[in-house]
Amino acid sequence: MKLKLGIPKGSLQESTIKLFGKAGYRLGVSSRSYYPNIDDPEIEAMLIRAQEMAIYVEDGVLDAGLTGLDWITEQSADVEQVAELNYAKEGLRPVSWVVAVPNDSDIQKIADLEGKRISTELVGVTKKFLQKHNISAQVEFSWGATEVKPPQLADAIVELTETGRSLRANNLRIVDTVMKSTTRLIANKTAWQDDWKRLKLENLACLLQGAILAEEKVGLKMNVQKDKLAAVLDILPAMQAPTISTMTDENWMDVDTIIDEKVVRDIIPQLKRAGATGIVEYPLNKVIW
């Protein structure tokens, strides 16, 4: 038996391949093939655009796939959401669909979109957003290069952004946020009821989530004299509590913990001043919580 798994082609492709690698799966993608090699004989992978993924999973062409909540919502796809995977093209963060207009536009708030022309790939979600705010506007599907359409081809756009750099580069400013989205591992409802496929997907989700969690954390090991242990532990944050073990010299303790990478540069000097020595920082592949 094999699990037919959709891998998102396009902006999420490289970050997904990297994530699978940290989770323990090797994905090999050829520029001429839509069928990546994967070092798991029980998985058959296929490259599919994220925009189309949810429909193919709903229809059973694929057992499962990775796509954004935005495209699941846009397609109103009836699929099982197995896991939220908080990663995007450039980092571990949600992405946003925003209303953007030229810097010199008279549009300052959502109400100003009344009667205007809006260009976007996310047509259905945008229409529902406008309806929610009782705004009547013309929403047109954009085939790409959406940022360059205002002001000649559209008054405003609804566009996906992660950092806002592309919008700023095109002299656009954000008026409001339509929705936030994260990547999801989704499954076909029938496939999810199959015991073998369900277990396979649960295992995959566990490893992918563990790999994402590890991206923001590092391990720290250090040696501490017993009489300085309390001072070191007061400084040291941990996911639960540090692992402490006695060394050959009973006056010294070995301390091992996992902490957020962003605080390491501040904490290591403090630990050294508190008496820690032999401090080693090491990367993590997976953290299963």
N, C-alpha and C positions, 0 to 999 in steps of 0.2 A: 504494500500500500504506500502511496505517496501523498504528500500534502502539496497542493498546487498553490504557490505563494506569489503574489504580485509585489514586485519591488518598484518603487516610484521612479520613473524616468524624468529627468529634467533637474530642477533646482535642488531637489532633495536627494538626488542619486548619490553623489559623492559622500554626503554626510551619513546616509544610510549604510553604504558599503563600509565606511569607517566604524560605525556603530556595531554592525554585525561582526566585524573583525574583533572588536573588544569583547563582544559577547561570546566569542569562540568559534564563529563561522567565517570561513574564507569564501568570499564572493569574487569571482573573476568575470569581468565584463569585457566583451569584445565590441569594438566600434561598429562591427558589421552584423552583430547578432542581438536579438531581443531575448535570448535565453542564456542568462548568466550561469556559469559553473558555480556550484556550491559543494563544499566538502561534507555534505550530509546526504547520503543516498536516499533518505526518506523525504527529501524536499525537492520539488521541481519548481524552479524559479523562472519568472518571466517579467521583463521590463514593461511597465504600463504607465502612461501618464497619470499623475495623481488626480487630475480632473475627471478621469474616466474610471478610476479604480473601484469606487463604491458600486457602480452599476454592474461591472463584471463580477464582483463578489456577490452582490444580491442575486444575480441571475444564475450563479453557480458555475460560471466559466472558470472562476478561481475559487478555491476554498477559503482563502484569506489574502489580505494585502495590507499595505501601509499607505495611508493617505491622511489628508488633513480633515479636521472637523468641519472646516469650511466647505469642502467638496461633498462630504456626506450630507451636510445641511442643504447645499445647493441642489443636489440630486434627490433629496427626500428619500434617501436609500434606506431600505429596511434591512439592516445588518446588525450583527452582534458586535458591540464595541468591547473587545477583549481587554485592551489596556491603553492608557494614555501614555504617550512617549514624548516627553517635553524636550524636543530638539527640533531645530530648523536648519536652514542652509548654513548659517554663520554662527550658530551658538545654541546654548541651552536656554531658550526663551520662547514664549509664545510669539506668534506673528499677528499682525493686525490688518484688517481691511479698513481703510480710512477714506473719508471724503476729502479730496484735495482740490484746490483751485489755484490759479496763478496768484502770485504775491500781490499783484495790483488789482485783483478782482474785487468787485463790490460785494461778493458773497461773504458774509461774516459769520452766519449761523445757519443751521439746518433749514429754518423757515425760508431763507433766501433762495432755496432751491426750487421754490414754486415756479412751475412753468419752464424750467431750465432743461437743457439737454445734458445727460450724464452718460459717460462711456465707461464700461467695465466688463470684465469676464464673469463676474459674480452677479449675473442679472437677477435671478430669482431672489436671492437674499437681499439685494439692494431694493427691489420692488417692495418686499415685505417691510423693510426698514422704513421706507418712505410712507407706506400705508400706516404703519404704527404711529408716525408723526403727522398723519393727515396731510401729506404733501403730494401734490400731483405734479409729476415731472416725466420727461421722456427718457427712458433708460434703453440704451443701445448696447448690443454686444460688441466688445472689442476683440479683434483678432490678434492683438499684440501691440507693443510700443504705445501703450495707453498713456504714458506720461507726456508724450509729445502732442497729444490731441488738443488740450486747451491752449489758447482760447479759440482757435480757428474752427476746430471740428467738434468741440464740446465745451460747455460752460464749466463742467466739473467732471472729476473722475472718481470712481471708487476703486482703489488700488491696494494691492498687498504690499506691506512694508514690514521689515524686520528692524532696521536701524534708522530709516528715514533719509539715508544718504542720497538715494536715487531721486527722491522727491525734491530735496534741496538742490541737487545738481540741475534739475529741470525747472528751477525757480517756482516751485509749488509749495504751498503751505497747507497744513492739515486743519480742517474745519471741525471734524467730529470722527468718532470711531464707530463703524458699523458693527463689527464683531471681532473678537479675538479667537485665535485658532491654535491648536496644537496637533501634532501628529498622533494618529490612532492606529493601533493594530486592530483590524476588523475581520470578522469571519462571516461566511455564509451561514444562515440560520440552520440549514439542514446539516452542514458540515459540523457545526458546533454541537449538534446532538449526537454525533458519532464519537464514541468513547475514545478511540485511538487518535482521531484528529484533534479532539478537545484537549487531551493530555499533551499532545505534541505542541499545540498552540499555547497552553499554559506554561509549559517548559520554556518555550521561546520567549514568551512575555517576561517571565521571571529573569531570564538572562539579559534581555535587552534593557529592562528597567534597572537591573544591577549595574550594567555597563554605563548607563546614563548617570546614575547616582555616583559612580566612581569618577566620572569626569570632573566633578567639582570638589573631590576630596583627595587627600593624600594620607599616607601612613607616617607616623613619627615613632622612632625608637630612641631611647636614651638611657644612660646610666645615672643613678642618683644615690647619694649616700642616705642612709636611713634617717639621719637627723635633719635632712633637707627635703625629705619626701613630701611633707605636708605643704611646704611653700611651693613646690613644683606643681602639686596637684591643684592648688588654689588657682594657678594660672591656666592650667590645661583644660580646655573644653574637650568633650568626647561625645560620640554618638550614644554611648551608654555610660560605661565607666572604663578607665584605662585598665589594661591587663598588667598586673604587677607580679613579678616573680623574683625570688632570691637568687643571687649570683653565687659563684664559688666562694667569694669573700662575703660573709654574712652581713657585713656592714654596708654592702651595696645592693641596690635593687635595680632590676631591669624593668623599664616602663614602656609599654607599647600601646599606641592609640591611633584612632582615625579622626581627622579634623578637616574642616573646610580649607581648601587650598588658599582662599583669599585672605585668611588670617595668619598664614604661616610666617610671612615675613615680619609681622609684628611680634609674634609669640616667641620665635626662636631666640632672639636676643634676651627677652625676659626670662626664658627658661635657663639660659646660660648664666645670667646674673643670679638666678635663684639657686644655682648649684648643679644643674644638669650638665652632663658631659657626654661625649661620644654620641652627639645627636645626629641621627640619620633620617633624612626625609626620603620616602620612596613612593613611586606611582602605584596606582591601583588599576586593575582591569575591571573588576566587578565588586560591587558591595551589595550583598543580598540582605535586606532588612526584614 
